[in-house]
Amino acid sequence: MRFTALLGTLAAAFFCNLASAQPAYPVKTVRIVIPFGTGGSNLISRWLAPKFSEAFEQTFVVDPRTGAGGNIGIELVAKSPPDGYTLLISPPGMVFSPFLYKKVGYDPLRDFTPIALLGSVPNVMAIHPSVPAQTLQQVIDLAKKQPQKLAYGSGGIGSTNQLAMEALKSITKTDIVHIPYKGATIALVDLISGQVDIVVVAVSSVAQYAQQGKLRGIVTLSPRRSHALPSLPTSAEAGQPQFVMENWYGFYAPAGLPRDIVDRLNTEAVRAMKLSDTRERLGSQGFDLFPSSPQELAAMVKSEYARFGKIVRDAGITPE
């Protein structure tokens, strides 16, 4: 019996030492995949990568994998090993793409481990100064009095610009004509020239034009006011709390990432996003930063998945 007990003690000590001898994460280069070559995920990733490299004493690199509406990069991460060496920073396109494409190679609810919600770039509804409206309710009233009189420009079929306006049309039972462009920037140019009446676009794109009087900001499509245009009310303050469309950015890994690695990545992401230089640099680009827990990001993905599905169905958008 004493011999058996001794063997048990030795075995326990051996496995304990073996576990403690396992290399700490990370021991090699970590890549942060971004599904779009430009935009918020690119800016955040390139800012965070050196912060992570310093904190973890290992190289973190940004790996752009663009194409197919972001689905190429997102699918790559979904099918990567859950070892912490392939990560993803993505805007909400990851959540609504399954409703816009007949085939995507991932499920946003099952194929990812949420790490942290990093922040957002709020969208703003802007109108041409010739439109006789000063508030969101006045825009709605005008659209009801004159169906198909107003036209809005978007970045194309399935863009957040379109989804935002289609949500408003559904909520308010209004008929506003959709003019799709090959990018929101082109739509914004035509708004300033008076070719369209309304555009929903990132606050960072409209702030200077609003201050110059070239367009009129109406409402911020966010639960909170934007520091870039603090005078604009939120959609809730304007009486339409469901009219929300943020370019929010989530930090993910493939499903099954060990909890200890999730916690370490979350801790460093939250710390990095709270640094004063981060807030100054990204804040100047229109970001509102509010890093969260993994659970909060998981809840966001779940609720936005349901909401976007309803918007696409109600708008009758056909998957490509």
N, C-alpha and C positions, 0 to 999 in steps of 0.2 A: 504493500500500500504506500509505504514511504517512497519507494522507487517510482511508482506511478505518479505520486504527487510532485516528486522532483522533476519528472519528465514534463508534467503539465506546466510547472513554473518556468522551466527552461524554454518550452515552446512559446509561452506567452511573452517572455522576454525577447525571444527571437523575432516574433512577428511585430512586436512593439518597435524594436530597433529597425526592422525592415521598413515599417510605415514611416518612421521618422527620417529614414534615409532617402525617401522618395524626393526627387528634385522639386523645389518650390516653383510654382507658376509665376512668370513664364521663363522658360529656359532657351527660347529661340524667338525669332522675329514674329511679331503679331501683325496681321493685316486687318485694316478697317476697310471693308468694301463699301463703296458708295455707288448707288445705282444711277446717279446722274452726274455728268461731268461738271456742271455748274450749279449754282443755287446754294440754298442753305445747308444741305448735308455736306457739300464740298467745303464750305467755309468752316463749319463746326469741326469736321473731321481734321482738316489741316491745322486748325488751332489746337485741338485736343491731342493729336498724335505726339508732338514733342513733350507735352505735359505728361502724358502717360509714359513715354520713354524715360523721362527723368524720374518719375515716381517709382516705376517698376525696375529701373536699371536694365532695361531691355528695349530693343528697337520696335517701335510701332510705326507702320507705314500705311499710307492711304493708297488704296487700290481701286481706281475707277473701273467699274464694269458696267458700261452703259448700253442702252439699246432696248427695243421692245417695250417702251414705256416704263423702263426701270426694272422690268421683270427678269432680265438676264442676271443682273447682279444679285437681286433678291433670291432668285432660285439657287444661285451658286452657294449662297450662305445656308439656305435651308437644307441643302444636300451635303454640307461639309461636316466633318467629325465634330462632335460637341466637346472639344478639348480646350477651347478658349483662344485658339490661334487664328480663327476666322470670325470676325465680328462685322456688324452692319450698323450703319447710321442711315436712317431712311425717313423721308417725309411721309404723309398719310397715303400716298399713292400705293404703298404696300398693302394697305387695308382695303382700298376700293378697287384695285385692279381686277380682282376676281369677278367683279360685277361688269367690267368693261371689256374683258377678253374671254373668248370662249374657252381657252385653255391657258392656264398658268401652272407652273410646276411647283406650286407650294400652297399651303393653307396658312393664312396669317394667324389663325387661332391655335393651330396645333404644331406648326413646324419651327417655332422660335421660342427662345428663352428671353423674356423681357429683362433688361438690366436697369434702364433708367429712362424716364422721359426727361429730355434735356431742356426744352424750351420751344418757343415758336416765333414765327414772324407773322404778326397779325395781318389779315386782309382788310382792305378798306373799300367801301362802295364810294365811287366818285362819279360825278356827273359833269356834263359840259355846262359852263356858266349860262348858256342860253336856255337851259331847261328851267321852267318857272317853278322851282321847288327849293326849299331850304332845309327840309327835314325828311326823314325816311317816310313818315306818314304822308307828307305832301307828294312824294314820289309815287307811293301806292295809290293815293287818291287820283292822281293824274293818269296813272295807268288804267285805273278802273273806268274813268270817264272817257278815255280815248284808247280803247283796245287796239293793239298792234301799232299804235302811234310811236311809242318809244322803242328803241332798239339798243340792245346791249352787245358789246364785243367780248369775246373770250379767247383764251389760248388754244381753243380747239375742242372737238368733241371729247367729252370725258375729262376735261381739265377741271381743276378746282374752281376756276372762274365760272365755268358753265354750271357746275353742280351747285354752287352757291346761289346763282340767280334762278336756277330751276327750282331749288328749294323755296326761295322767296315766292316765286310764282305759284307754287303748289300751296303754300301756307296762306297766301293772300287772295288766291283765286284771280290772279291778274294774267293778262296776255301781253307779254313783252317779247318782241322779235329777237331771235338769236342770230348774231353774225359771227361765225367762227373764223378765227385767224390762225396763222401758223406761229403762234406764240403770243403770250400776253403783252409783251413789249410792243408788238405791232398794233394790237388792239388799243393800247394806251396812246400811241401816236395818233391813231384815228379819232380817239376821244378828244384829244387836245385840238385837233383840226376840225372837229365838229361832224365827222362822218358817222359817229355813233353817239348815243346819249348817255350811256352808262357803261362802266367797267368796274369789275371787282378785281383788285390787284393788290400785291403786297405793299404795305405801308412804306417800305423803303423806296419803292418806285414812284410813289405819288407825293411824298411829303414836300419836296422842293417845288413841284408844280402847283400844289395847293397853296403854298405860301406866296407864290408869284401870281396867284389869281388865274392861272391857266385852266384850272379845273376846280370843282367844288367838292370837298370831302363831305360826305353825308353821315356815315356811321362806320364804326369799327366792328368787324364781325368776330368779336372775341368776348370772352367773359370779363375781360379787364381792359381798361383804357390803355392805349399805346403811349409809351413815353415819347415816341417820335411825333405824334399828333395828339397831345393830351386834351385838347379842347373838343375833340370828336367824342360824342357819346358812344357807348357800347350798344349793340343791338337790343339788349335787354332794357337799357335805359331809354331807348327809342320806341319801346313797346313791342318788339318782336324778338323775344328771348330764344326762339328756335332758329333764327337767322344767324347761324354761327358757322364760320368756315376759316379755321386757322391752318397755317402751314406749320404743323407741329412736328418735332423731330424726336424719334425714338432710337434707343441704343439697344441692340439685340445680339444674341448668339444663337446658334442652332439649338433646337430642342434637346434637352437632356444635359445641359451644361451643369457640372457639379456645383452644389450650393456654395461651397467655399470660394470658388472662382467668381461666381455671380456677386457675392458679397464684396469681394475685393475690388472688382471692376466698378460696382456701384459706388463704393466709398470714394474711389479716386475720381470717378466722373462727377459726383456731387461736389467734392472738394475743388476740382478744377473749374467747374462752372460758377463757383462762388468767389473765385479770386477776383480782385479788383481789376487786374489787367484784362481778364476775360470779359468782365462786364463792360469795361470801357471799349474794348475792341469789337466785340460782337454787338454790343448795344449801339454802336455807331452805324451798324449795318441793319438796324431795325429789329434786332432780336430782343425778345422778352425772355429772360432765363429763369426757370423754376425747376431745377433738377429734383427728381422724385425717387421714390422707392420702386423696386421691381413690381410690387403689387399694384401700385398706382398706374404704371404703364400698362400692365395687363388689363386693368379695368378700362383704361382709355381705349385700347385696341378692341376690346369686346364691345363697348358701347358704340364706338365709331363704325365698326363693322356693321352693326345692325342699322345704324342711322344712314350710312352711305347706301346700303342695300335698298332701303326704302326710297331714298332720293332718286336713285337710278331707275327703279321700277316705276315710280310715280311720273318721272319725266319721259318714260318710254324710250330710254336710250338703249339701242341694240348693241350687244357685245360684238366686237370685231373678230 
